[in-house]
Amino acid sequence: MLKFLCMLVFLIPLCFGSGLWWPVQSMLYFMTFMFMWKCNLSLNLINLGYLFGYDALSYGLILLSFWICALMITASESVYRRKYFEKSFLFLVISLLFFLICTFSATSLFFFYLFFEGTLIPTVFLILGWGYQPERLQAGIYLLFYTLLASLPLLIGIFLIYNCYGTLYMSFLYHVKFTNGMFYLCMIMAFLVKMPMFMVHLWLPKAHVEAPVAGSMILAGVLLKMGGYGLLRVYSMLVELGLKYNFMWIGLSLIGGILMSLICLRQMDLSALIAYSSVVHMGMVLGGLMTMTTWGFSSVYTLMIAHGLCSSGLFALANISYERLGSRSMLINKGLMNFMPSMAMWWFLLSSSNMAAPPSLNLMGEIGLFNSLVSWSSWSMSGLMLMSFLSAAYSLYLYSYSQHGAIYSGVYACSMGYTREYLLLLLHWFPLNILVLKGELCIMWL
């Protein structure tokens, strides 16, 4: 694992060279393919070295981090074109990737916590430095305080484990059982906010709306997955408490998912709509995870990977329209089929993946989550039906409102996409739909 971290560290000086934007991006893609060959499909940690190693769960998320960070640089070409502090931008992307890889490959709970919090720093700088409106300051503060406030109890919980057992090595803690309700809250609250769960989700739409395209892509693509990853790691210690208290979180995530879907249907901002749809998907992930069944755990991982690719692709698409029209409002971004005819197909493909149409990986994840939730309680069927219906409704609303209708009168030209943009969208959509052919890798990782 250390060789990849060393490669990233040695990539940092390249960020500050002049005219090295594309070489840095190419190196990231190269590292992604190198990591792909280091595949680990077992639950045993491999490539161990000084606190780092990865198993099947970490492997998929580290690969997703590499992939999304390389695509972020491809999507943010306007930063390079306008010479808008592009060297600092590259440095922040590389340092964020470094923190993410350390988070997913840490074998000690304390180091996991350290890097989990460390990812906040580059993210906040990305939002404050390259965001769009002055409200980005408020968005940065929201993100910082929501996450920090919830994660301080997690630190206390980790110290308590060390006090009781004298180790924080994750593999040694698989059969540890705690029965204190307060400890249960301490250990999971940070991850619930990061997911984000309904009622502690307010930082997410704000951060997405104010963030630059790279910030939105990494937030939707990888940072939300850290919550699910953390929960999958700590729940081995909280089985008895989970069986007692988890019904609260399942109920909250199902009701929250329905309410968020309704909120999506009245959004007028493209980014806000995609951000709220992320809350719906992560609500479903949370519900499935809290059932603590094999189906639930397996499908959570599948949907996290699928949502990372799909949501990131939609934010990239919204940015492509924003760069042409200077607005993300749906009143201006309508009739885009006339304005950018070649992008209409990508809008359709990614919107359909967002509503879990076959053959996307989202469908496979959602089928598994439905299975786990319905087997947990048949009453959850009604909530799931509504969520399914409404997610199709807001995905169709996003597609039909933006592509059809009279084109905005302030736009006179017809615009084609760049090759870079088509490649960016293909690299989001292709893995999302091709992974279904090897679905057993995603669903049978346990």
Beta strands, then each sheet from edge to edge (+ up, - down):
strand 1: 46-49
strand 2: 52-54
sheet 1: 1+ 2-
end
